[in-house]
Amino acid sequence: MKAFKIIFIISFLSIGMKTDAQSIYKKGWIDFNKNGIKDVFEDPKAAMDARVSNLLSLMNVEEKTCQLTTLYGFARVLEDEFPTPNWKNRVWKDGIANIDEHLNTIWNQEKTHTPYAYPYSVHAESINKVQKWFIEETRMGIPVDFTNEGVHGLCHEKATPLPAPIGIGSTWNKALVYKAGTVVGREAKALGYTNVYAPILDVARDQRWGRVLECYGEEPYHIAEMGKQMVSGIQSQGVASTIKHFAVYSIPKGARDGDARTDPHVAPHEMHQLHLYPFKRVIEEASPMGVMSSYNDYDGVPVTASHYFLTELLREQYGFDGYVVSDSEAVEYVSEKHHVAKDYKEAVRQVIEAGLNVRTTFRTPESFIEPLRELIAEGKLSMKTIDARVADVLRVKFRLGLFNNPYVENPKEADKLVHTKADEDFSKQINRESLVLLKNENNLLPLDINKVKNILVTGPLADELNFTFSRYGPAFNPSTSVYQGIKKYAGSKAQVNYEKGCDIVDPDWPGSEIIPTPLSKDEQASIDAAVEKAKQSDVIIAVVGEDEKRVGETKSRTSLGLPGRQFQLVQALYATGKPVVLVLINGQPLTINWENKFLPAILEAWFPSTEAGNVIAETLFGDYNPGGKLSVTFPKSVGQIPLNFPFKPGSQAGQPGAGPNGYGNTRVLGSLYPFGYGLSYTTFEYSDLVVSQKTKQAQSTIDVSFKVKNTGKRAGDEVVQLYLKDKVSSVTTYESQLRGFERVPLLPGETKTINMTLTPDDLKILDINMNWTVEPGIFEVLIGSSSEAIHLQKEFEILPLND
């Protein structure tokens, strides 16, 4: 029956794909505007600027305004899976800029589920059918840019899953991230998508913020390096990468996004050196074709209505030449939340003047295009401005080749190109490399499957799967829970038991975080049941943390402890005297101070994807040696926040215990785990640091080399990290900054020489006059295995220009 259904779908999609004798499809070109003439914009050999200019000259106002908004796909805004006669009565009869998430399927949104997402070839045919309508049934025939999300892997049914970006960031593996980008880009291209909304380049500086899991981390250089690889990988496949969220989005006041989405407290130097740095680097070095503007303000000005952000910074300073889409409701918030426009129509005027190209939100295209056309008719928006915004959109469509080959050329190939066996293996590997070993007292890990005969797997996340899927990733892939993965790994060698122990949260949560409530009889009974099984076990594997309902957009937290009754469960398990291995499933750092002090082993898994159980089992039992490093600081208490790397001198210092200005301590100091931290089942040794300068002038490069050796008995990966300290500068800058890293695989006893190069850009600071410059003075190179574990250091000097 299923096979018949698939054949029927494919047959249905083929209807209408044939053209008549007066075909617009010519040899080597397409007559998009159906006038029988090869116009310049239709000539694949013509220069791109000439094609854009020619097309603009032939478009009317209705067609131009339609290139400035998104049509959200099926079940969001678009009511139809395929074109209907009524489309001729809708605004997109004159074209559309892009269609977002059409027929992709979101795992937990049933209304989006559709038979046209899978098999993959069916989706490719479906996109062709929609594209065909726009090319053949609109006057100018301008192709659509089909967009889709892709931060956890492509957001499409059964596409290749990736771990959450915070896990990807924890790999510190640039080559791996580039490959992840190529997978996402290849799958998008094969399925008919031409633009992927990824990566997220936000700098996660407040650990309470719900979207920490969707960021690579807290350090701008690290994010820039990861982001550059992801963009390059995606765009190597002939699709656009749209980076987000520009700008200063990731530090809302008190971590509150939700209904707030306003008022980031960020000073100008901090904004440029931390929050804008990844965007600047990635735009200059990887040339993404898209940018998503954020819905927050900066210093009272909504970013989406800011000429400074969208034009002066983005285009004039950074050189961005793609098109800017708004985050959902960013345009509406200009009047409705920020109140800097008297009404929505005025908000539309402000954002177009500022530099926005395409309004993207879950509303009809008419809701933007109608007021836009009124503004033009009233003389409140000039056609020169409109033409400039439309030209940016058209330029990307030409760059994507949509005016040469607008269709998926061979839809059936999609079944061979999406989620292959090699992709499945890669998905497992990136999940492995995202794991971070936080504690391993007395080398409890790896466990020996031949010596532990009775294993208890417990905790509310032990047999849970929802964290392996994402609103921004693939749907419906088979998934393995941690319990099932361990049970499968153990086979007949050990008895693996399961007991949930408690729910993720208690009924009064999150209120119970500030006013504790006693355990109910049922809650106590659940913990007692886990304890009874724990007493009969050789080892306890407790899988705790957060699930997808506790982490994500609008879900900032008040506390960062284990939610609900999980802490009481862990304490009760520890009291049995049996060794407890804590496996953390979480989207943000947790303040697990008691757990770190008393439990012998802790493995950070973040939000892994569908191979979670298998990968975690392999790691706990030693088939894989974890080598990931934290890309975000774990504070001991939310009262320490902000607590991050990098930081200004003295800003995270202690308190004087004696003297005229103070005695006694009133604060908890230091991080629980610092930025860059992570353990291994083996050990490493650093030596022979050499810092070589050709000259001591500011524009010279500095070559750095050192050796790292695996001094243990297991093969393992070490993430070597280079930090740079500017000893004296014209403005207070950071204590040190990350300026190089590499993930290095080493066999037991093996030594490798690591070579890195510092460029003038690595030495630059934003000086007292807000200019990026390399100031003369003494710099210190610090080589370490984390931001705090520094093993080698050496100085070099930059002389004044006239020396």
Residue pairs with C-beta under 8 A, 6 or more apart in sequence:
5 115
6 119
6 122
9 115
9 116
9 122
10 121
10 122
10 125
13 122
13 125
13 126
13 128
13 129
14 125
16 129
16 132
17 128
17 129
17 132
19 25
19 136
24 30
24 31
24 32
24 34
24 135
24 136
24 141
25 31
26 38
28 44
29 38
29 42
29 43
29 44
30 42
30 135
30 141
30 403
30 406
31 37
31 38
31 42
31 141
32 41
32 42
32 135
32 140
32 141
32 142
32 143
32 403
33 39
33 42
33 58
33 139
33 140
33 141
34 139
34 141
39 54
39 55
39 58
40 46
40 50
40 51
40 53
40 54
41 51
41 52
41 54
41 55
41 58
41 403
42 403
43 51
44 403
44 404
46 54
48 395
48 398
48 399
51 398
51 403
52 391
52 394
52 395
52 398
53 391
55 140
55 142
55 394
56 64
56 387
56 390
56 391
56 394
58 140
59 140
59 390
60 94
61 373
61 376
61 383
61 386
62 94
62 373
63 94
63 95
63 138
63 139
63 140
63 142
64 386
64 387
64 390
65 94
65 369
65 372
65 373
65 376
65 386
66 91
66 92
66 94
66 95
66 96
66 97
66 365
66 369
67 95
67 96
67 97
67 142
67 358
67 390
67 393
67 394
68 97
68 352
68 357
68 358
68 359
68 368
68 369
68 372
68 386
68 389
68 390
68 393
69 96
69 97
69 358
69 359
69 360
69 365
69 368
69 369
70 96
70 97
70 98
70 99
70 100
70 147
70 325
70 358
70 359
70 360
70 361
70 365
71 77
71 78
71 92
71 96
71 98
71 99
71 100
71 365
72 78
72 99
72 100
72 101
72 360
72 361
72 362
73 99
73 100
73 101
73 102
73 103
73 104
74 80
74 81
74 102
74 103
74 112
74 114
75 109
75 111
75 112
75 114
76 100
76 101
76 112
76 362
77 362
77 363
77 364
77 365
78 99
78 102
80 86
80 87
81 103
81 114
81 116
81 126
82 126
82 129
82 130
83 129
83 130
83 133
83 137
87 93
87 133
87 137
88 137
90 365
90 366
91 364
91 365
91 366
91 369
91 370
92 134
92 138
92 365
93 137
93 138
94 138
94 139
94 140
95 134
95 138
95 140
95 142
95 144
96 134
96 144
96 365
97 144
97 145
97 323
97 357
97 358
97 393
98 144
98 145
98 146
98 147
98 195
98 325
98 358
98 360
99 130
99 144
99 145
99 146
99 147
100 147
100 148
100 360
101 112
101 147
101 148
101 149
101 155
102 127
102 130
102 146
103 114
103 116
103 117
103 123
103 126
103 127
104 112
104 117
104 123
104 148
104 155
104 156
104 157
105 112
105 113
105 114
105 117
105 118
105 156
105 157
105 475
105 476
106 112
106 155
106 471
106 475
107 469
107 470
107 471
107 474
107 475
107 476
108 466
108 469
108 471
108 548
109 471
115 122
116 122
116 123
116 126
117 123
117 156
117 157
118 157
118 158
118 476
119 414
119 415
120 158
120 190
120 191
120 414
120 415
120 417
120 418
120 419
121 411
121 412
121 413
121 414
121 415
123 156
123 191
123 192
123 414
124 190
124 191
124 192
124 408
124 411
124 414
125 408
125 411
126 192
127 146
127 191
127 192
127 193
127 408
128 192
128 407
128 408
128 411
130 144
131 143
131 144
131 146
131 192
131 406
131 407
132 407
134 141
134 142
134 143
134 144
135 141
135 142
135 143
135 406
142 394
142 397
143 397
143 402
143 403
143 406
144 402
145 194
145 195
145 240
145 393
145 396
145 397
145 400
145 402
146 192
146 193
146 194
146 195
147 193
147 194
147 195
147 196
147 197
147 242
147 325
148 154
148 155
148 156
148 188
148 193
148 195
148 196
148 197
149 155
149 196
149 197
149 198
149 471
149 472
149 473
150 184
150 188
150 196
150 197
150 198
150 234
150 472
150 473
151 165
151 197
151 198
151 199
151 200
151 214
151 470
151 472
151 473
152 161
152 162
152 163
152 164
152 165
152 470
152 472
152 473
152 474
152 609
153 159
153 160
153 161
153 162
153 180
153 183
153 184
153 427
153 473
153 474
153 609
154 160
154 184
154 187
154 188
154 191
154 193
154 196
154 473
154 474
155 470
155 471
155 472
155 473
155 474
155 475
156 187
156 191
156 193
156 418
156 474
156 475
157 474
157 475
157 476
158 418
158 419
158 474
158 475
158 476
158 477
159 187
159 191
159 418
159 419
159 473
159 474
160 183
160 184
160 187
160 418
160 419
160 423
160 424
160 426
160 427
160 474
161 427
161 468
161 469
161 473
161 474
161 477
161 609
161 610
161 611
162 168
162 180
162 183
162 184
162 427
162 430
162 473
162 609
163 430
163 431
163 434
163 606
163 607
163 608
163 609
164 213
164 214
164 470
164 587
164 606
164 607
164 608
165 199
165 200
165 213
165 214
165 215
165 216
166 204
166 212
166 213
166 214
166 215
166 216
166 217
166 587
166 588
166 606
166 607
166 631
166 632
167 430
167 431
167 434
167 605
167 606
167 607
167 608
167 628
168 177
168 180
168 216
168 226
168 430
168 434
169 215
169 216
169 217
169 222
169 223
169 226
169 631
169 632
170 217
170 433
170 434
170 435
170 436
170 604
170 606
170 628
170 629
170 630
170 631
170 678
171 177
171 430
171 433
171 434
171 628
171 743
172 222
172 628
172 629
172 631
172 719
172 741
172 743
173 433
173 743
174 225
174 226
174 229
174 742
174 743
175 229
176 429
176 430
176 433
176 743
177 226
177 229
177 230
177 233
178 229
178 230
178 232
178 233
179 233
179 426
180 230
180 233
180 426
180 430
181 229
181 230
181 231
181 232
181 233
181 234
181 235
181 236
181 241
182 233
182 234
182 236
182 237
183 233
183 423
183 426
184 196
184 198
184 230
184 233
184 234
185 196
185 233
185 234
185 235
185 236
185 237
185 238
185 239
185 241
186 237
186 417
186 418
187 417
187 418
187 419
188 194
188 195
188 196
188 234
188 237
188 239
189 237
189 238
189 239
189 408
190 408
190 413
190 414
190 417
190 418
191 408
191 414
191 418
192 408
192 411
193 239
194 239
194 240
194 400
194 402
195 239
195 240
195 241
195 242
195 289
195 290
195 396
195 400
196 234
196 239
196 240
196 241
196 242
197 242
197 244
197 290
197 292
198 230
198 234
198 241
198 242
198 243
198 244
199 216
199 226
199 227
199 230
199 231
199 241
199 243
200 211
200 214
200 215
200 216
200 243
200 244
200 245
201 216
201 223
201 224
201 227
201 243
201 244
201 278
201 279
201 282
202 211
202 214
202 215
202 244
202 245
202 249
202 250
202 275
203 215
203 217
203 218
203 219
203 220
203 223
203 250
203 251
203 274
203 275
203 277
203 278
204 211
204 212
204 215
204 217
204 218
204 250
204 588
204 632
205 218
205 250
205 251
205 274
205 642
205 644
206 212
206 250
206 251
206 252
206 254
206 255
206 641
206 642
207 255
207 560
207 588
207 589
207 632
207 633
207 634
207 635
207 638
207 641
207 643
208 254
208 255
208 556
208 557
208 558
208 560
208 588
208 638
208 641
209 250
209 251
209 252
209 255
209 257
209 556
209 588
210 255
210 257
210 551
210 552
210 553
210 554
210 555
210 556
210 557
210 587
210 588
211 250
211 257
211 552
211 553
212 551
212 587
212 588
212 589
212 632
213 551
213 552
213 586
213 587
213 588
213 606
213 607
214 472
214 552
214 553
215 223
215 250
216 222
216 223
216 226
216 227
216 631
217 223
217 226
217 630
217 631
217 632
217 675
218 631
218 632
218 633
218 644
218 645
218 675
219 631
219 644
219 645
219 646
219 675
219 738
220 273
220 274
220 275
220 277
220 278
221 277
221 737
221 738
221 739
222 631
222 738
222 741
223 278
224 277
224 278
224 281
224 282
225 741
227 243
227 278
227 281
227 282
227 286
228 281
228 282
228 285
228 286
230 241
231 241
231 243
231 282
231 286
231 287
231 288
232 286
234 240
234 241
235 241
235 286
235 287
235 288
235 289
238 400
238 401
239 400
240 288
240 289
240 290
240 322
240 396
240 399
240 400
241 286
241 288
241 289
241 290
242 288
242 289
242 290
242 291
242 292
242 322
242 325
243 279
243 282
243 283
243 288
243 290
243 291
243 292
244 291
244 292
244 294
244 327
245 292
245 293
245 294
245 295
245 327
246 279
246 291
246 292
246 293
246 294
246 303
246 309
246 314
246 324
247 271
247 275
247 276
247 279
247 293
247 294
247 298
247 303
247 309
247 313
248 264
248 266
248 271
248 275
248 276
248 294
248 296
248 298
248 303
249 264
249 294
249 295
249 296
249 303
250 275
251 264
251 265
251 266
251 275
252 260
252 261
252 262
252 263
252 264
252 296
252 556
253 260
253 262
253 263
253 264
253 265
254 556
255 556
255 557
256 556
257 553
257 554
257 556
258 554
258 555
258 556
259 554
261 295
261 296
261 333
261 337
262 296
262 297
262 337
262 338
263 296
263 297
264 296
264 297
264 298
266 274
266 275
266 298
268 770
269 731
269 766
269 770
271 298
272 766
272 770
273 733
273 734
273 765
273 766
274 646
276 313
279 291
279 318
280 317
280 318
282 288
283 291
283 314
283 318
283 319
283 320
284 318
284 319
287 321
288 320
288 322
289 322
289 323
289 396
289 399
289 400
290 322
290 323
290 324
290 325
290 396
291 314
291 320
291 322
291 323
291 324
291 325
292 324
292 325
292 326
292 327
292 360
293 303
293 304
293 309
293 310
293 324
293 325
293 326
293 327
293 330
293 356
294 303
294 304
294 327
294 330
295 302
295 303
295 304
295 326
295 327
295 328
295 329
295 330
295 333
295 337
296 302
296 303
297 303
297 338
298 306
298 309
300 340
301 308
301 340
302 330
302 333
302 334
302 338
302 340
303 309
303 310
303 330
304 310
304 326
304 327
304 330
304 331
304 333
304 334
304 351
304 354
304 356
305 334
305 338
305 340
305 341
305 347
305 350
305 351
305 354
306 354
307 353
307 354
307 355
309 354
309 355
310 324
310 354
310 355
310 356
311 354
311 355
314 320
314 324
314 355
315 321
315 355
321 392
321 395
322 392
322 395
322 396
323 357
323 358
323 392
323 393
323 395
323 396
324 355
324 356
324 357
324 358
324 392
325 356
325 357
325 358
325 359
325 360
326 351
326 356
326 358
326 359
326 360
326 361
327 360
328 360
328 361
328 362
329 336
329 361
330 351
330 361
331 344
331 347
331 348
331 351
331 356
331 359
331 361
331 368
332 344
332 347
332 361
332 363
334 340
334 341
334 347
334 350
334 351
335 341
335 342
335 343
335 344
335 346
335 347
336 344
340 350
341 347
341 349
341 350
344 371
345 371
345 374
345 375
348 359
348 368
348 371
348 372
348 375
349 375
349 380
349 381
351 359
352 372
352 375
352 381
352 385
352 386
352 389
353 381
353 385
355 389
356 389
357 389
357 390
357 392
357 393
358 393
359 368
372 381
375 381
376 383
376 386
397 403
408 414
419 474
419 477
427 609
427 610
427 611
428 611
428 614
428 615
431 608
431 609
431 611
431 612
431 615
432 615
432 618
432 619
432 624
432 626
433 627
433 628
433 717
433 743
434 605
434 606
434 608
434 628
435 603
435 604
435 605
435 608
435 615
435 616
435 619
435 624
435 626
435 628
436 603
436 604
436 626
436 628
436 629
436 630
436 677
436 678
437 445
437 602
437 603
437 604
437 626
437 628
437 678
437 679
437 680
437 681
438 584
438 596
438 602
438 603
438 604
438 673
438 677
438 678
438 679
439 596
439 599
439 600
439 601
439 602
439 679
440 600
440 601
440 679
440 681
441 600
441 601
442 600
443 681
444 579
444 581
444 600
444 601
445 581
445 601
445 603
445 620
445 622
445 681
446 619
446 620
446 621
446 622
446 625
446 681
447 539
447 581
447 620
447 621
447 622
448 621
448 622
449 489
449 490
449 493
449 494
449 621
450 493
451 538
452 494
452 538
452 539
453 494
453 495
453 538
454 494
454 495
454 497
454 536
454 537
454 538
455 486
455 490
455 494
455 495
455 496
455 497
455 537
455 538
455 539
455 540
455 541
456 497
456 498
456 499
456 530
456 533
456 534
456 536
456 537
456 539
456 540
456 541
457 463
457 482
457 483
457 486
457 487
457 496
457 497
457 498
457 541
457 543
458 498
458 499
458 500
458 501
458 530
458 533
458 534
458 540
458 541
458 542
458 543
458 569
458 573
459 500
459 501
459 502
459 542
459 543
459 544
459 566
459 569
459 583
460 500
460 501
460 502
460 503
460 504
460 543
460 544
460 547
460 564
460 566
461 467
461 482
461 504
461 543
461 544
461 545
461 547
461 585
462 481
462 482
462 483
462 498
462 500
462 541
462 542
462 543
463 481
463 482
463 483
463 484
463 498
463 500
464 481
464 504
464 547
464 585
465 479
465 481
466 547
466 548
466 549
467 546
467 547
467 548
467 585
467 607
467 608
467 612
468 479
468 607
468 608
468 609
468 610
468 612
469 475
469 477
469 479
469 548
469 610
470 548
470 607
471 552
473 609
477 609
477 610
478 610
479 610
479 612
480 488
480 610
480 611
480 612
480 613
480 614
481 612
481 613
482 541
482 543
482 583
482 585
482 612
482 613
482 616
482 617
483 496
483 498
483 543
483 613
484 613
485 612
485 613
485 614
485 615
485 616
485 617
486 496
486 541
486 613
486 616
486 617
486 620
487 496
487 498
488 613
488 614
488 617
489 614
489 617
489 618
489 621
490 496
497 533
497 536
497 537
499 529
499 530
499 533
500 526
500 530
501 526
501 527
501 529
501 530
501 542
501 569
501 573
502 523
502 526
502 527
502 530
502 564
502 565
502 566
502 568
502 569
503 526
503 564
503 565
504 546
504 547
504 549
504 550
504 563
504 564
504 566
505 550
505 563
505 564
506 512
506 517
506 523
506 564
506 565
508 515
508 517
509 563
509 564
510 557
510 558
510 559
510 563
512 564
513 558
513 559
513 561
513 563
514 558
514 559
519 527
519 565
519 568
523 565
527 565
527 568
527 569
527 572
528 572
530 569
530 572
530 573
531 572
531 573
531 575
531 576
534 540
534 573
534 576
534 578
535 576
535 578
537 578
538 578
539 578
539 579
539 580
539 581
540 573
540 576
540 578
540 579
540 580
540 581
541 581
541 583
541 620
542 569
542 570
542 573
542 580
542 581
542 582
542 583
543 583
543 585
544 562
544 566
544 569
544 570
544 582
544 583
544 584
544 585
545 562
545 566
545 584
545 585
545 586
545 590
546 563
546 585
546 586
546 587
546 588
546 590
547 585
548 607
549 555
550 557
550 563
550 587
551 586
551 587
551 588
551 607
552 587
557 588
558 638
559 591
559 638
560 588
560 589
560 590
560 591
560 635
560 638
561 567
561 590
561 591
561 592
562 570
562 590
562 592
562 595
567 594
570 580
570 582
570 595
570 599
571 594
573 580
574 580
574 598
574 599
579 600
579 601
580 599
580 600
580 601
581 599
581 600
581 601
581 602
581 603
581 620
582 592
582 595
582 599
582 601
582 602
582 603
583 603
583 605
583 616
583 620
584 590
584 592
584 602
584 603
584 604
584 605
584 606
585 605
585 606
585 607
585 608
585 612
586 604
586 606
586 607
587 606
587 607
588 632
589 630
589 632
589 633
589 634
589 635
589 672
589 673
590 634
591 634
591 635
591 636
591 637
591 638
591 672
592 602
592 634
592 672
593 636
593 637
593 672
595 602
596 602
596 672
603 616
603 619
603 620
603 626
604 628
604 630
605 612
605 616
608 615
608 616
615 624
618 624
619 625
619 626
622 681
622 714
625 680
625 681
625 682
625 714
625 715
625 716
625 717
626 678
626 679
626 680
626 681
627 678
627 680
627 716
627 717
627 718
627 719
627 743
628 678
628 719
629 676
629 677
629 678
629 719
629 721
629 785
629 786
630 673
630 674
630 675
630 676
630 677
630 678
630 786
631 675
631 676
632 644
632 675
633 643
633 644
633 645
633 671
633 673
633 674
633 675
634 671
634 672
634 673
634 674
635 641
635 643
635 671
635 672
636 668
636 670
636 671
636 672
637 668
639 667
639 668
640 667
640 668
643 652
643 671
644 675
645 674
645 675
645 676
645 738
645 787
646 734
646 735
646 736
646 737
646 738
647 734
647 735
648 732
648 733
648 734
648 735
649 732
649 735
654 665
654 667
654 669
655 662
655 665
655 666
655 667
655 669
656 662
656 663
657 663
657 664
657 665
671 788
674 786
674 787
674 788
675 786
675 787
676 719
676 721
676 738
676 784
676 785
676 786
676 787
676 788
676 789
677 786
677 787
677 788
677 789
678 719
678 786
680 712
680 714
680 716
680 717
680 718
681 712
681 714
681 716
682 710
682 711
682 712
682 713
682 714
682 715
682 716
682 746
682 748
683 710
683 711
683 712
684 708
684 709
684 710
684 711
684 712
684 716
684 718
684 746
684 785
685 708
685 709
685 711
686 706
686 707
686 708
686 709
686 720
686 783
686 785
686 791
686 792
687 706
687 707
687 709
687 792
688 705
688 706
688 707
688 753
689 704
689 705
689 706
689 781
689 783
689 792
689 793
689 794
690 703
690 704
690 705
690 706
690 794
691 702
691 703
691 704
691 781
691 794
691 795
691 796
692 702
692 703
692 704
692 705
693 700
693 702
693 703
693 796
694 700
694 701
696 796
696 797
696 798
696 799
696 803
697 798
697 799
697 801
698 760
698 763
698 774
698 776
698 798
698 801
699 760
699 774
700 760
701 757
701 758
701 759
701 760
702 757
702 758
702 781
702 796
703 755
703 756
703 757
703 758
704 722
704 740
704 755
704 756
704 757
704 758
704 781
704 783
705 753
705 754
705 755
705 756
706 720
706 753
706 754
706 783
706 792
707 751
707 752
707 753
707 754
708 718
708 720
708 744
708 746
708 751
708 752
708 754
709 746
709 749
709 750
709 751
709 752
710 716
710 718
710 746
710 747
710 748
710 749
710 750
710 751
711 749
712 748
713 748
714 748
715 745
715 746
715 747
715 748
716 745
716 746
717 743
717 744
717 745
717 746
718 743
718 744
718 746
718 785
719 741
719 742
719 743
719 744
719 785
720 741
720 742
720 744
720 754
720 783
720 785
721 738
721 740
721 741
721 783
721 784
721 785
721 786
721 787
722 738
722 739
722 740
722 741
722 756
722 758
722 781
722 782
722 783
723 736
723 737
723 738
723 739
723 781
723 782
723 783
723 784
723 787
723 790
724 736
724 737
724 739
724 758
724 762
724 763
724 779
724 780
724 781
724 782
725 735
725 736
725 737
725 779
725 780
725 782
726 733
726 763
726 765
726 775
726 777
726 779
727 777
727 778
727 779
727 780
728 777
728 778
729 765
729 767
729 775
729 777
730 765
730 767
730 768
730 775
731 765
731 766
731 767
731 768
733 765
736 780
736 782
736 787
738 787
739 758
739 762
740 756
740 758
740 762
742 754
742 756
744 752
744 754
746 752
758 781
760 774
763 774
763 779
763 798
764 772
764 773
764 774
765 772
765 773
765 774
765 775
766 772
767 773
767 775
774 798
775 798
776 797
776 798
776 799
776 800
776 801
776 803
777 797
777 798
778 795
778 796
778 797
779 795
779 796
779 797
779 798
780 793
780 794
780 795
781 793
781 794
781 795
781 796
782 790
782 792
782 793
783 790
783 791
783 792
783 793
784 790
784 791
784 792
785 791
